[in-house]
Amino acid sequence: MSILKLKVLSRVVESGLVAIVRTDSADQAARIADACAQGGVAALEVTFTVPGAAAVISDLTKRYRPEQITIGAGTVLDPETARVAILAGAQFLVSPSVNAETARLANRYQIPYMPGAGTVREVVEAMECGADIVKVFPGETLGPEFIKAVKAPLPQASLMPTGGVSIENAAAWIKAGAVALGVGGNLIAGAKSGDFQSITDLARRFIEAIRQARGI
């Protein structure tokens, strides 16, 4: 494993929070990133559903040093999108499902790959493909008990729920065994009304909730 890859994964796990950006404009995505950075978010996932996602990723990686906030790409469904994301500067890749070709490309360039899984079999397949962290998705359907159940036979699995993660259940996910939380709408909802300060404040609350759940 490359030193850079190790640093990215360490930042995600140490912080425990990955902010997910899904918006209708590149400008709003940038403003959300600024709000998240001010709130202490260590990792930001820009999904490829954002218009001009590659350009947004490129701009953000120029604006922030990796030690300030690590920028990754989400909704990476295939190796073609993965390569575009990597060339734009994405430091990690997230997908709603496992794609073996995308996994191989990510491993080739030593970029952390976090594919989604919703069953024990999919979790194992993701790990066999070399996934560094497996995204438990959809989180709102599976719930913290899914992670607890998976960790019984697979204690080595690094799991990160996405979907339905809120400030109210953040501690439950961490205590169930999640290494990090992927949070989208429940963190960045304020952007719709232009209330970016609420994003900063909520990010701080998430980080504190994670820290307390870990007993730190």
C-alpha positions in Angstrom: 0.0 0.0 0.0 1.4 3.4 -1.0 2.0 6.0 1.7 -0.5 8.4 0.1 -3.2 5.8 0.1 -2.5 4.9 3.7 -2.7 8.6 4.7 -6.1 9.0 2.9 -7.6 6.0 4.7 -6.2 7.1 8.0 -7.8 10.5 7.7 -11.2 9.0 6.8 -11.1 6.6 9.7 -9.6 9.0 12.3 -12.2 11.6 11.5 -15.0 9.1 11.0 -17.0 11.4 8.8 -17.2 11.6 5.0 -19.4 14.4 3.8 -21.3 13.6 0.6 -22.0 16.4 -1.8 -25.0 16.0 -4.2 -26.2 19.3 -5.6 -27.5 20.9 -8.8 -24.6 23.2 -9.4 -20.8 23.4 -9.2 -20.9 26.7 -7.3 -23.1 25.3 -4.5 -20.8 22.2 -4.3 -17.8 24.5 -3.7 -19.7 26.5 -1.0 -20.7 23.2 0.7 -17.1 22.1 0.7 -16.0 25.4 2.3 -18.7 25.0 5.0 -17.6 21.4 5.7 -13.9 22.3 5.9 -14.7 25.0 8.4 -16.6 22.4 10.4 -13.6 20.1 10.6 -14.6 17.5 8.0 -11.6 15.5 6.9 -13.1 13.9 3.8 -15.5 15.1 1.2 -17.1 13.0 -1.5 -18.3 14.8 -4.7 -20.7 12.6 -6.5 -20.7 12.3 -10.3 -24.4 13.3 -10.2 -23.1 16.9 -9.6 -22.9 18.8 -13.0 -19.3 19.1 -14.0 -18.2 16.9 -11.1 -14.7 16.4 -12.5 -14.2 20.1 -12.7 -15.5 20.6 -9.1 -13.1 17.9 -7.9 -10.2 19.5 -9.7 -11.0 23.0 -8.3 -11.4 21.7 -4.7 -8.1 19.7 -4.8 -6.4 22.9 -5.9 -8.1 24.9 -3.1 -7.5 22.5 -0.3 -4.4 20.6 0.7 -5.1 16.9 1.5 -4.3 17.5 5.2 -7.0 20.2 5.2 -9.7 18.1 3.5 -9.4 15.0 1.4 -11.5 15.2 -1.8 -12.9 12.0 -3.3 -15.4 11.1 -6.0 -18.8 9.3 -5.5 -21.2 7.5 -7.7 -18.2 6.0 -9.6 -20.0 3.2 -11.5 -17.3 2.1 -13.9 -13.5 2.3 -14.6 -14.0 5.1 -17.2 -15.5 7.4 -14.6 -12.9 6.3 -12.1 -10.1 7.3 -14.4 -11.7 10.7 -15.1 -12.0 11.2 -11.3 -8.4 10.3 -10.6 -7.1 12.6 -13.4 -9.2 15.4 -11.8 -7.4 14.8 -8.5 -9.8 12.5 -6.6 -8.1 10.9 -3.7 -10.6 8.2 -3.1 -13.5 6.5 -5.0 -16.9 5.6 -3.8 -19.6 3.6 -5.6 -23.1 2.3 -4.7 -22.1 -1.2 -5.8 -19.0 -3.4 -6.5 -17.4 -3.2 -10.0 -14.4 -5.5 -10.4 -12.9 -3.5 -13.2 -13.2 -0.3 -11.2 -11.5 -2.1 -8.3 -8.6 -3.2 -10.5 -8.1 0.3 -11.8 -8.2 1.8 -8.3 -5.7 -0.8 -7.1 -3.5 -0.1 -10.1 -3.2 3.6 -9.1 -3.3 2.9 -5.4 -6.5 5.0 -4.9 -8.8 3.9 -2.0 -11.9 2.2 -3.3 -15.1 2.1 -1.2 -17.9 0.2 -3.1 -21.4 -0.3 -1.7 -22.8 -3.6 -0.4 -26.2 -4.5 1.0 -25.7 -8.2 1.9 -23.0 -10.3 3.6 -22.1 -11.8 0.2 -21.6 -8.4 -1.4 -19.4 -7.3 1.5 -17.2 -10.4 1.0 -17.1 -9.8 -2.7 -16.1 -6.2 -2.2 -13.3 -7.2 0.2 -12.1 -9.9 -2.3 -11.9 -7.2 -4.9 -9.6 -5.2 -2.7 -12.0 -2.7 -1.3 -10.4 -0.7 1.5 -13.7 0.3 3.1 -17.1 -1.2 2.2 -19.9 1.2 2.0 -23.0 -0.2 3.7 -25.8 0.9 1.4 -28.7 1.8 1.7 -28.1 2.5 5.4 -31.7 3.6 6.1 -32.9 0.1 5.1 -30.2 -2.0 6.7 -29.7 -0.1 10.0 -26.9 -0.4 12.6 -27.9 -4.0 13.4 -26.7 -5.0 9.9 -23.2 -3.8 10.7 -23.2 -5.5 14.1 -24.4 -8.8 12.5 -21.7 -8.6 9.7 -18.9 -7.9 12.1 -19.6 -11.1 14.0 -18.4 -13.5 11.3 -16.3 -10.7 9.5 -14.6 -8.7 12.3 -11.9 -7.7 9.8 -14.5 -5.8 7.6 -14.2 -2.1 7.5 -17.7 -0.8 7.1 -19.1 2.7 6.4 -22.9 3.2 6.3 -24.3 5.7 3.8 -28.0 6.7 3.6 -30.1 7.5 6.6 -27.2 8.5 8.8 -28.2 11.3 11.1 -26.9 13.2 14.1 -29.5 11.2 16.1 -28.2 7.7 15.1 -24.5 8.5 14.5 -23.5 7.0 17.8 -25.5 3.8 17.2 -23.6 3.2 13.9 -20.2 3.7 15.5 -21.0 1.5 18.4 -22.2 -1.2 16.0 -18.7 -1.2 14.5 -18.7 1.3 11.6 -15.2 2.8 11.0 -16.7 5.9 9.5 -20.0 7.5 8.5 -21.0 8.7 5.0 -23.5 11.6 5.5 -25.2 13.5 2.7 -28.6 15.1 2.9 -28.8 15.1 6.7 -25.6 17.2 6.8 -25.9 19.5 3.8 -29.6 20.2 3.8 -29.0 23.8 4.8 -27.4 24.5 1.4 -30.9 24.6 -0.3 -31.8 27.7 1.7 -28.3 29.2 1.6 -27.7 28.4 5.3 -24.1 27.1 5.0 -23.4 28.0 8.6 -25.7 25.2 9.6 -23.5 22.7 7.7 -20.5 23.9 9.6 -22.2 23.6 12.9 -23.7 20.2 12.1 -20.4 18.8 10.9 -18.9 19.7 14.3 -21.7 18.0 16.1 -21.2 14.8 14.0 -17.5 14.7 14.7 -18.1 15.2 18.4 -20.8 12.5 18.4 -18.4 10.1 16.7 -15.6 10.9 19.1 -17.9 10.3 22.1 -19.2 7.1 20.7 -15.6 5.9 20.3 -15.0 6.8 24.0 -12.3 9.2 23.1 
